[in-house]
Amino acid sequence: MAAQPFKEEHKLLKRIAEGDERAFSQLFDNYYRNLADFVFRLTGSLEVAEEIVQEVFVKIWEKRDELLKIKKIGDYLFILCRNRGVSYLRQRARDYMRLRAYAQSEINEIELENHHLARTERLYVIIEQAICALPSQQQKVFRLAKLNHFSHAEIANQLSISVETVKKHMKLALRSIRESVKENEYAINSILILFLWFFSCK
């Protein structure tokens, strides 16, 4: 320890305990630089080191009536600074882990969202391909019903066919689309269930 202990340390501490600011300044000037260097080596931050040492001396002044219980003030100051430095490092580590966890959760959420979007887009393609593969009349009926939201009666009027024929075309179209989709790896995906529900008969 580079700082030299006072020859009459007990008397100095007694003066500080009695509120002697000049004696406190002597204590501060004697140990401040060595304490700051020590904390700097511990934390790697000059700003943090200076802040910690200042906090320690503020604590010493606030509890000056207890100074006479301390046998070696130099050792006591270094212990206080060490403990504050370690607490700082622990808090910094916790903050880093929280930030890292938050960042990872954001990345995971984005990746999951992109994954779902990709699967949804792929499913759209599969269903559109299945629709395009339908016989012409089935395809017309299906598109009018599900894409244009026509009723069975409106479709029958539009295509000059009976309502029963419309229902038959819809049933066959839905069966064909389901079979086409089931052949794909997305068949057991929850998104597929949603699509199949959407494309089910009203």
N, C-alpha and C positions, 0 to 999 in steps of 0.2 A: 504494500500500500504506500503510494508515493506521498500522500498527505501526512504531515507530521502531527502526531497527537499533541495536545496542549500540555504543558508542564503542570499547570494547575487546572486541569480539566474540570474537576469537581466544582471549583469556585466559579469557573465560566458558566457551567450548567446551572449553578445556583442563581447567578445573575440573570440568566435567560429565564429561569423559572419565575423569577420575581418581576419579569417584564422588561428587562433591559434590552432594548432594540440594538444598541451598539454591540453588546456581547453576542447577540444573535447574528449580526452582520459578520462578526469575526469568525463565527462557526461556519457560516455560509461561504465566505471567501476562502476559507482553508480547505473545504472539502468539495466545493461545487465542481471544479474542473475535473478532478479525478473521478467523481461519481458520474459525471456526464460522459466521460470517455468510456467508463465501464459499461454503462447502459447502451451507449452507441455500439460497442462491440457485440452486445447481446442482441440488440434489435435491428441494427443496420440502418437506423434512421437518426440523424442528428436532431431533427425537430422533435421526435418522440422522446429522445434521450433528455433533452433540455426540459421538456414538459414534465416528464416523470420526476426528475430531480427537483424541479420547482414544487411539484405536488408533495413530494416527501418533506421538503423544508416547511411548506405550509402546514403539514400535519404536525411536524415537530413544534412549530410555534403555537398551534391551536391546543396542543396537549403538553405545553411547556411545564405545567405543574407536576408532570410525571417524570421529568428528566432526571431527577435525583435518584431514581430507581435504576438508571442505566449505568452499567459499570464502564463500558467502552463505547463511547458515542460513535467513533469511526466505524467500528464493526457493525453497530446498530444501523447506521445510515446505509452502509453497503447492503445489508440484509434487506432493508426496506426497499431499496432501489432494485435489488435482484428480484424480489417478489413481485414488484410492480412490473418489471420487464417481462418476467415469465407470464404474468397475467395478460399482458398486452399480446404476447406471442400466441397464447392459447386463444384469446378472443379473435385474433387475426386468422388463426387456423379455422376456427368455427365459422367465421364470416366467409372465408374462402370455400369451405365445404358447402355452406348454404348457397353461395353464389353458383358454385359448380353444379349442385343438385338442381337449382332453379334453371340454369342454362341447359342442363341435360334434359330436364322435363320439357322445356320449350322445344328442344331439338326433336325429342321423341314425339311430341304432339304434332309437330310439323311433318315429321316423317310418316306418322300414322295417318294424318290427314291426306298427305300426298298418296299414300298407299291406297286409302279408301277411294280417293278420286280416280286413281288409275284403274282400280277394280270396277268402279262404277262405269267409267268410260268404256272399259272392255266389255262390260255386260250390255251396255247400250249397243255396241257394235254387234255382239252376238245376237241380240234380239232383232236388230234391224236386218241382219243377214237372214234370220229365220223368217221374218216377215216377207222379205224379198223373194224367198224360196217358195212362198205359198202360191197356189194356183191363182190366176188373175182375179177371178171373181171373189175368192176368199180374201185376197189381199185388199181389194176395194172395200169389202164389207168391214174388215178389221180396221183399216185406216179411218173410215168414216165413223166407226163406233168409238175407237179409243183415241184417235188423234184429233178428229173433228167434233167428237162428242155428240154425234147424231144418235137419236133414239132408233129403235128397231123399225118403228113405223116410218120415220123419215128416210132411213136407208132403203126400205122397201119401195117407197115412193120414188127416191132418187134413181134406183137401179131397175125400177119396173119389175120387181119380184115380190113374192109374198113375204109376210112377216115370218112365217115358219121357215121359209128358205133362208132368210137372214139369220135366224137362230141356228139353223143347221150349219151354215157357213162359219158362224162365230165359234160354234162348238168344235168344228174340225180345225179351224185356224188356231185356236187356243191349244188344242191337243198337239198339233204339229210344232208349235212354238215351244211348249213345255218339253217335248221330246228332244228338240234341237238343243235346248239349253242344258238339259240334264246330261248330255254327252260331254259338256264342258266342265273343267275343274272347278268352276265357280258354283256348281249346282248346290253345294251344301252351305254356301255362304249366306249370312243373314241378309245381305243386300238382295240376293236372289229371291228370298222369301218375300221381300217387299215388292219386288218387281212382279212376281207371280201373283201376289195379291192384287196389285194394280191391274194386271192384265186378266184377272178372273172375270167371270160373267157378273153383270150387275143383277 
